[in-house]
Amino acid sequence: MKKINVLITIFCFLLASIHIYGQDSENNWQFSFGVNAVDLDADSSTKLAEFFDVQNNWNVSKSPVSIVSLSKYIGNNISFGLSGSFSTISKYVATAAPNNGGNPSNEFLALDAMFKYDLSDVFTVGKFEPFLGIGPGYTWFEDQKYLTGNLSLGMDYWFSEVFGLTFMADFKNNYDDIRESLKYDEGGTMRWSAMLSMKF
């Protein structure tokens, strides 16, 4: 409940910012919020079909808002952004499930930074604007916390001058010095996101 209250507070603050800066014709800020799913069973040896095994691998938060992000355009098709997300984990890698005293669900928190490159100058499909992203992140999960290197692929769909939808997939590589036998993931995590976006 505390996380939801924090997200609502952030959202209200950013709505106030939109009111102040909404008349800026350049619209170089973007705020997004929505839902995300986490797949712990992801690494470089995962087969393509396994990434989309929703029933067995995807952990979706029970909250209607589980990811927020804010980014700013800095020039040359590049934006810089920060995001925060959380999920409730109940689907673990079979060989890495922790001994959690019978509690089947645990919280997964992530804070990430991203440099996003807009690919719409290269190719655009209708109103969809694809992008690539790269950047560091930090994850808190169970009794572990670790640095990640993130690679992102996504697209924005703008149905008005201000509002749109953002779909994104992030591969988060775990770089912390945790023995393989103690990791709760297999060295990597996939995060899938669907968000409502606003430009201002």
N, C-alpha and C positions, 0 to 999 in steps of 0.2 A: 504494500500500500504506500509506503514511503516513496518508492521509486516512481509510482504513478503521480503522486503529489509534486515531486520534483519536476517531472516531465511537463505537467500542466502549468507549473510556475514558469518554466522556460518558455513554453508555448505562448503564454500570456505576455511575457516580456517581449518576445519577438513580434507578436501582433502589434504591440505598441510601437516597435521600431518600424513596422510596415506602414503604420499610419504616418509616421514622420517622413519616411523616405519614399513612400509609394509614388510620388509624382516624378521621381527621377527617371527620365526616359531611357537611361542606359540599362536599368534593371540588372545591375551587376552583382546583386546578392540573391542567393537561393536558399530557402528554408524548406526542409522536407521532414515528414513524419509518417510513420506507418508501422508495418509488422515485419518481423524477420523470423527465419527458421535457421537452425544450426545443425549441421551434420558433422559429428565427430569422426565418422568413419571415412575420412577423406585424406588421401596422400597422393604422391606422384604415381603410385602403382594402381590406383583405383580405376576401374573400367568406367567408360563414359556412362553406361546405363545405370551404374551404381550411384552416380551423383544425383540421379533423379528418382531414386527409390524412396519416395515420400513416406510410405507406410512404415518401413523398417528403420529409416535413418534420420528423418527430419524431426527436430525438436522445435515445436512452435510455442511461443509464450502464450499464457492464458490472458495476458493483457491486450486490449485492442490497440494500444500504442506501445511498441517495444523497441523502436529505433527513432532517433531524431538526428538531423544533421543540418549544419549551416556552412555554406561555402561562399566564397567571393571570387569573382573573375579578376585575374591579375594581368591579363594580356596574352596575345599570341595563342588564343584558343585554350589557355591554361587557367584553371581555377584551383584554389586551395580551400580545403574544407576540413571540418572536425565533425565526428559523429560519436554518439554513445548508444549502446544497445544492451539489452539483456534478454535472456531466454531461460526457460525452465527445462532442465535436461532430465529426461527419463529413458532415452535410448542411447546406450553406451556402446562403445566397441566391445565385442564379446570378451576379448582377452584383457580389457583394461578397465572394467567396471570397478569402482571403488567399494570398499566395505563400509557402507554408510549406515549401518545399524538398522537396516530394513527400510530406510527412507528412500523411495524410488525416484524422487525428484530433487534436483539441486540447481542453484542459480549460477548462471554463466553471464558475466559482465565483461564488456569490451569498450575501450575508448580508442578511437582510431583517427589518424590524420591521413589526408589523401591529396595528392596532386592529380587533378583530373584533366585529361586532354580531350577536347571536343573533336570528334571525327566527322562532324556534319559537313565540313568543307570537302572531305574526301568522298563520302557517300551518305546519302539520306534516303530513307524509305518513307515516303509520305511525310507525315508530321513527326516521325520518330527521329530523334537525334542521338546516335550512338556515341559512347565515350569509353576511354580506357583510364584506369586509375592505378596509382602505385603509392605506397607510403607505409609508415610504421604503425604499430598498434600495441596495446597492452591489454592483457586479459587476466581476469580474476575468476578462478573456477575451483570449487572445493577448497583444498588447502594449498593450491598452487597459484602462482602468478607468474606470468611470463611475457616476454617481448615477442611480437610477431612481425613478419614482413608480409604485407598484403598486396595482392594483385587483383584488380577489379575490372569487370566488364559490365556495361549497362547501357541503358538508353532512357532518354526523356521523351515523353509524348505530351505536347502542349496543345490543350483544347481551347485555350484562350491566350490573350497576351500576358496573363499573370499566372494562371493555374494550369497544372499538368500532373502527369503521373510519372514516377521514376521506378524503373525495375533494375535491380542490380544483383550480381553474383560476385562474391569475394572469396578468394582462396587465401587463408591466413596460415602461413607457415610458422610453426612453433620453433623459436630459436633458443629457448632457455635450456640451461644445462640440467635437464632432468633425465635420469636413467630411463632407458626405453621400457624397462619392466615396471616403472612407476607412473608413466604417462597415462592420462585418461583418454587422450586421443592417440592417433597413430602418427603424430608429428605434424599434422595439418588439420584444418577445419574449414568447411565450406559454410558460408552464410548467404542466404537468399533473402532479398528484401523487396517489398512492394510499398511505395510511399506516395502520398499526396504532396506535391511540390508547389511552392509559390515563389515567384520572382518579384523583387522589389528593388 
